[in-house]
Amino acid sequence: MNQIETLRPHLFAIAYQMTGDAQEAKDIVQDTYETWLSRPRAVENPNAYLRKMTVNRSIDRLKALKTQREAYKGVWLPVPYVTPWEPPATAPGPAGDVLSLGLLHLLEKLTPPERAVLILKESFACSYDEIAELCETSAQNCRQLLHRAKEKLQRPATRFPVDEGQHRQLLEAFLLACQEENPERLARLLKADVLLYTDGGGKRAAALKPLTGIAHVVKFLLAVRPGPEDLSWRWVRVNHQPGLAFFDTRTGQADSVMTLEVADGQIATLLLVRNPDKLFL
């Protein structure tokens, strides 16, 4: 049983990347283990059995979640997986390797089967035969699903190592420019087609639609910028990438989590999660 338990982080990583919600992923993995414990007979390959159950439960759950997310108020972002700021070598996190928040958000464009095939192939390096077994389909269909998924994303789905120095430097410069209310300095950090996603879930102030372009993003950020006496902040890892967590100085409660994506030395995408139901800090 101990050997089977060691698979839990791997199963969690699959379920989280499939659903974009850590609590949903925990529930899927727990349900998988409970089913395993109540099985009527021995299983020849326990690891494959547990992985297959996790993938199929994740596909089924994502189908239901997609309906809920269509009715979500404003922009829906995945639940960030937040861990303390420590060197990656000493803080792998129980989820193992997970996709960035921005890429998880992009995966919402895919159908559940497309998302499953892409994650298993690109994130876990499974062969087409392995994926076919896990998803109960053919290897040829898996190839077609992966091709359609990549066409929908219109960007590479694989993860590249984050240049943490550059990532953190941009976050620090961004934070300083906002604190100084310096629109020119802020604009220099952003790509011309920068995107800003803010998720308040109808419970906290946020833009109801994605904002694009330097002028719109800068105007919004400076308009909603709280004073330093209102919020404190600290470094965290958001899906194992550099991020900032903000806290209400009066109550100590989490206010928001921010991370970004970098391209060509500038900020390409900003993601700000403010929905209190998604902040587990």
N, C-alpha and C positions, 0 to 999 in steps of 0.2 A: 504493500500500500504506500510506503514511503516513496518508492520509485515513481508510482503513479502521481503522487502529490507534487513531485518536482516538475510535472508537466503543467501545473496550474498557471504559472506566469505566461507560458507560451499560449495556452488556450485563452487567457485573458487578452493578450495582445491581438489575437485573431478577432475575438468578439468585439473588442473596443474599436478596432479599425473598421470593422463591419458596421457597427451601429453609431460610432461617434459619441458614445455616452458611457462613461466609466461605470455608473451604477447598473445600467442595462447589461453591460459586459459581465459584471460580477454576478448578477442574477442568472445569466445564461450559463456561466461556468459552474455555479453552485447547482443549478438544475441538472447539468450534465453529470456532475459527480453523484448526485442523489440517484439519478437513473442508473448510473454505473453500479452503485452499491446495492441496488434492488434488482439487478439483473438475475434471471432465473438460472443461468448456466455460465460456465467459464467462457472467456473470449480469447481467441487465439492470439490476437494482436491488440492488446489494450490501448496502446498509444494511438494507433490508427482509428480504433473504435471511438475514443474520446475526441479526437480531432474531427472526425466525421460528424459526430453529434453536435459539436460546437459550431461547425460551419453551417449545418442545416438549421439549427436553432437560430443562428444569427441571421440567416437569409429570411426565415419565417418572421422573426421579430422586426427586421428592417422593413418588410412589406407593411406591417401595421404602423410602424413609426413614420413612414413616409406620408401616410394619410394624415396623421396628427400634425406633422410639420408643415403641411400645406395650409393648415389653419392657424399657424403660429403668427403672433403679432409682430410684425417687423422682420428683421433679418434673423434667420436661424444660424447659429454657429455651433460647432461641436462643443461638447463639454471639455474644457481644457484639462489635461492631465498634468497637474502641478506638483513639482517636487522641489525640495530645498536647493539653493544654489551651492553646489559643490563641484569639484572637478569630475568630469564624466567617468574617469577611471574608478572613482570611489563611490559613485552614485548612479549605478545603472538603472535603478528604479524597478519595482516589481513588475512593471508592464513590459520590461525588456525594450527592444527597439520598437518605437511607434512612429507613425508618419507625423509630419508637422500638422499643426492646426489648419494652416492654409490648404494643404493638400487634402486633408480629411473633408474640409468644406467643399472642395472641388468635386470630390467623389460623390457628392449628393446628386450630381448630374446623371449618375449611372443607375441602371436597374440593379436590384440585389444580386442576381447571378453574375452580371458584368463586374460588379464591385468585388464579389468573392473571388472570381478568377484573377482579376488584376492584383488584388492583395496577396493571394497565395503565390502568384508567379513573381511579382516584382518585389514584394516585401519579404517573402519567405523562401524564394528561389525554389519553389516546388516544380517538378516536371509536369508536363501536360498529362501524363498517365496518372500521376499522383492526384492532380487536381480533378481529373475525370472521376477517380474513385471517391474522392471526398465530396464532390458535388453531384454524384450520381448521374453523370452524363458521359458523352464521348470525348476523346481527346480532340477530335476535329471540331466539335462544337466549342470546346474551350478556346481553341485558337481563334475561332470566329468571334467569340465573346470578348476576348482580349483585344482583337483588332477594332471592334466597335467601341470598346471602352476608351482606347487611346485616341480614336478619332473624335470622340465627344470631348475629351479633356483638352485636346490640342496643345499638349505640353508633355514633357517626359514625366512618367509616373514614378520613376525610380528616385531613391533618396540620395542626395550627394552630401558629403561631409560639410557641416556648417563651419565657416570661418568664424570662430567664436570671437576673435579679437575684433574683426570688422563688425560683426553683428552687435556686440556690446557697445562698441564705439558709436555706432549709429543710434542705438537706443539712448545712450547718454546725451549725445548731441541733440536728439529729438526732444528729450525731456527738458534740457536746458533752454532750448529755443521756445518751448511752450511756457516755461516758467517766466522767461523774460518777455513774453508776448512779442516776439520778434518774427514777424511774418516773412521777411526777406531771408533770414537765417533758416527758418523752417522750410521755406520753399526750395532752398538749395539742396536740402537733404532728400527731396522727393523726386521720383521719376515723373516725367510729364503726364503719363497715363496712370499715376498712382491710384490705388483703390483703397477705400476705407470701409470696413464692415464693423458695425456696432450692434451688439445684441443685448437689448434690455428686457426682452421677453414681456413687454407691456408693464413691467414693474419698476423700471428705472429709465431715466431719460436716455434716448438713443435715436439715431436716424432710422427712419422706417424703411429706407432703401439704401443700397450701397451708394457711396459717393465716389466720383471719379474725377481726376484732374486736379492739378495743384491748387487752383483758385478755390474750388469748392471744398476741398479737404482742409486747407489752411483756414478758411473762413469758419468752418464748423468747429475745428479744434480750438481755435482761440475764443470762439463764442461760448463754448461749454467748459472752458478751462477753469477748474476750481483753484482757489488760492492755496498756497503752501500750508496755511494754518488749518485748512479743511481736510487735507489728505496727507498721510505719510506713505512711504513706499519702500519696497525692498526688492532685491534681486531674487528671482526664482527661475526654475526651469519649466517651460511650458512645452509639453511633449518632448522633453529633453533638449529643447533649444532655449537660448537666453530670452528672458521675459521679465516683466515688471508686475508686481502685485501692489495694488493701492488699497489703503485702509482709512476708514473714517476716524479722524483723530479724536472725536468726542466719544464714540462708542467702541472703537477698536474693531468693528466689523469690516469684513472684506467688502470693498466697493467695486473693484474691477480687476481684470487681468488683461495685460496687453502683450502681444508679441508681434513680430513683423517678418516679412520675407524680403530678401535683398536680391537685387539684380544690378550688375554693372556698378557696384559701389554705392548704390542709392536705394532708398526704401521703395519697394515696388508695391507692397501690400501691408496695410495695418489692420490688425484684428483686435477688437476691444470687446471683451465679454463682461457685461454688467448685470445680467440676469442673476439675482441672488441664489436661485435654485441650481445654478451651475458652478458656484464658487465654493469649492471644498478646500479651504486653506487652513 
